[in-house]
């Protein structure tokens, strides 16, 4: 039995310091350079990935295995054919409950040591995970490496840091005395037992199968809960690799590996509803569409439910000191991963009278055309287009792009990408502010609207109202006016959405930095929790006090 606590004590201390400072911090290098991960790391990861295809994933013998499941297909057309051990909901719940007792009683530092060791081993397998993320989500390989590997691992570490910090606020034992006038004081010895809530279920998404999974997974485990991971049926492999490594560390540390279980299913036989409705399940984390998210929030009123759902992310353009750089920045945000990021902009609000720029006054048409031309410049090279866009994850998104053409005047038509089986470049439509049926609903994928408004004030009003009603994870503003910037800050704060102002160059509204940015505010319909803050973690445990009278 191995105790990993001391091995990772220094990293944990740095992570706890980072969540307070909110400055840049990263524990896991995002560069895939051989100088960082080793000369053979890429080849080794590719070989390990190929070795999994067409076979059953080899979990340890303790994992429930009543049948095999799995029906993933790669958006790039590569056959996967991986099968996963799974079992009935009854069996999974029973195994999770049995494993959770000793895990919940373990010292928080011991649990943190296990989890940080697992993150270290996951980091060493980032190339394998990148291949798995790429061929399930459709992300380009470079994005899959960063978002699926080091960035996701940072989010997991961030969750552990918050959990440890919050639990350390609870004193283990205190001597309590209450004065009684002239007599002896009342004396009690008090112990504060931190106890988990129960079984946690993590419901994953197809587009970011590790980045969105790790915060809830590691937060629940760090706070002593056993976890059942129910990945999206189109993206099981990245979660399964994660659990395989996590279970290996649990075994080495002397814990029952069923503390972390895989609940694989297929589109034809979904199990998520049956799983989350079990009374033993106390925590549910979900990333996905608003229909199932709404059902979870409304149906599971006796459980702790965290959701990240959909939204209508907005950009308001008032004016700019660098028109070309602004257009290039917006173009990249619209194109990155074919608009399939929860942070991707959808609605670009522009006054119908035009905007002031460093190139003179630009009409509404010129602004819309400038963004479209920037997309064309970005994607002109086929190799770069593949790297930026990746592939479309599902057929429904591809169909949505075609259906949305009728919603407005086409400023830029969507086309396929050379060399990518399932692909679509950004569709840009021009609409009026009053065409709410077109732009006020989320249109997931590479679909965006340039919306003509009466003024910047009108743009801010429309954006704020749409976010308050439909939700958003990101908002952006371009302006040369400090007064407009201040009004935008107030408007988007009322809408409870993160705002970025005047982004150009290599920083984009899509991006979210662990240990610094609060991803999702939890204050509008796009999600009821923030990844990651104290509120996301602290409610996953309870305190069971013990009082003992002393002489």
Buried (B, 14 or more C-beta within 10 A) or exposed (E): EEEBBEEBBEBBEBBBBBBEEEEEBBBBBBEBEEEEBEEEBBEBBBEBBEEBBEEBBEBEEBBBBEEEBBBBBBBBEBEBBBBBBBBBBEBBBBBBBEBBEEBBEBEBBBBBBBBBBBBBEBBBBBBBBBBBBBBBBBBBBBBBBBBBBBBBBBBBBBBBBBBBBBBEEEEEEEEEEEEEEEEEEEEBEBEBEBBBBBBBBBBBBBBBBBBBBBBBBBBBBBBBBBBBBBBBBBBBBBBBBBBBBBBBBBBBBEBBBBBBBBBBBBEEEEBBEBBBBBEBBBBBBBBBEBEBBEBBBEEBEEBBBBBBBBBBBBBBBBBBBBBBBBBBBBBBBBBBBBBBBBBBBBBBBBBBEBBBBBEEEBBBBBBBBBBBBBBEEBBEEEEEBBEBBBBBBBEEBBEBBEEBEEBBEBBBEBEEBEEBBBBBBBBBBBBBBEBBEBBBBBBBBBBBBBBBBEEBBBBBBBBBBBBBEBBBBBBBBBBBEEEBBEBBEEBBBBBBBBBBBBBBEEEBBBBBBBBBBBBBBBBBBBBBBBBBBBEBBBBBBBEEEEEEEEE
